[in-house]
Amino acid sequence: MSASTAAQLLTNPLTALLLVRRELDVQPGEWLLQTAAGSTVGKVVLQLARQFGFKTINVVRRRSAVPEILELGGTEVICTEDENLRMRVAEIAGEASVDKAIDCVAGQVGAEVFQSLAAGGEMVVYGALSTHRQTDPDKLTIPLFARSLIYGTKIVRGFWLQRWFTTTPPQQIGAALAQTFQLVADGTVRIPDGQPLAPEQFAEAVHLAEAPAHGGKPVLVFGS
């Protein structure tokens, strides 16, 4: 595989695999609801959905992002720019309902995803994009409806890759890394090429990484 692909192997692809297989164990035919579907993790989840046979409801902020998500194999797309998230989830899933969700936005969007889950549903939060450079306390929380927790017995928990590495037995880490490597090596999962930058361009790399819809990840290239 390319150096760009190898450099990105241990973050987004591994995170996506752990979320859908270890954290939620999404089964063929089941719905998975995910936010920030246009992110790198989101796009890997779409590729894993094809591999493992589950269906996806993908939440994006901009209407312009919808065609790419569908092209990558997303089953359904909800655009919060002009659609009601909870109403659309109900329309899409119907009686089948949605029991599993992954969220990296938090804030009000995360709350609406939680409310959209069926009784007994689970949501794993692995990011908080809505809190980026925020000082407003309302943006730093996920407001959860207590009755959904009590009477719906819904579950919300977090996931952080660094903590997974420090709390997981080495054999399990090795197995997950091997599976991730194989999925990328055989072309099941494709990672967009990064944007090569010299170490002297570190400030520019950070700027690119923080920019919305920045394209490929900045990749620092050392030496010639």
Secondary structure, DSSP 8 states (H G I E B T S, - for coil): --HHHHHHTTTHHHHHHIIIIIIS---TT-EEEES-TTSHHHHHHHHHHHHHT-EEEEEES-GGGHHHHHHTT-SEEEETTTS-HHHHHHHHHGGG---EEEES--HHHHHHHHHHS-TT-EEEE---GGGTT---GGGG-----HHHHHTS--EEEE--HHHHHHHS-HHHHHHHHHHHHHHHHTTSS-----EEE-GGGHHHHHHHHHSTT--S-EEE----
